């Protein structure tokens, strides 16, 4: 499978992570107890981790594509 469709899907994952961060920020702003804070904290932490992994994969695909075209 070429890198383009894969990277397109990974970009969607990154967009979802941005949405997860927005939800966490909004939820934290209006939360009423510590339990909700834990949920939003987990959402935020995982959004950062997933986004970082997806960005790393895109870079790896780009590097691999450059290597194969030279």
N, C-alpha and C positions, 0 to 999 in steps of 0.2 A: 504494500500500500504506500503510495507516495506521501511525502511529508506534508503537503498542502492540506489534504482533508484532516489529517491528524492534528496539525497545528490549528486549523480552524476550530476543531472540537476543543482543543486546549484553550484557545482564546475564549470560547464560551464558558469554560470552567473558570477562567480568570474573571470574566464578567460576573459570574455567579458569586465569586468570592467578594467582589466589590459590593454586591447587593447584600451579602451576609454581613459585611462590615457596617453598612448603613443600617441594617436591622438591629445589629448589636448596639450601635450608638443610640438609635431611637429608643430601643428597649431600656437601655441604661438610664437614659434621660428621664423616663417615666416609671421606672420600677418602684415597687413598694416594699420589697424585702430582699434579704440576702440570697434567697433561693433563686430568684430571678436574676440576680447579679451573677450567680454562678453559671446559669444557662447562657447569659449573654457573653460572659467571659470565655466560656468554652467555644461558643460560636465564633468569637473574634479570633481567639488563638488558632483555631483550626482553619479559619479563612486565610490567615497569614501563611500557615504551613502549606496548605493546598496550593495557594497562589505561587508560593516560592517553588514548589515542586513542578508546577505546570510551566512556569517561566524557564526553569532549568531544562525541562524536556524540549521546549521550543528551541532554545539555544543549541542543545545537543543535535536536534534534527537539522538546524541550519548549518552547523559545523559539518555534519555528515554529508549534507547535500553539496556543500562547497568542495569537500574532499573528493566526492564522486564525480564532480563536473570538471575537475582540473586534470 
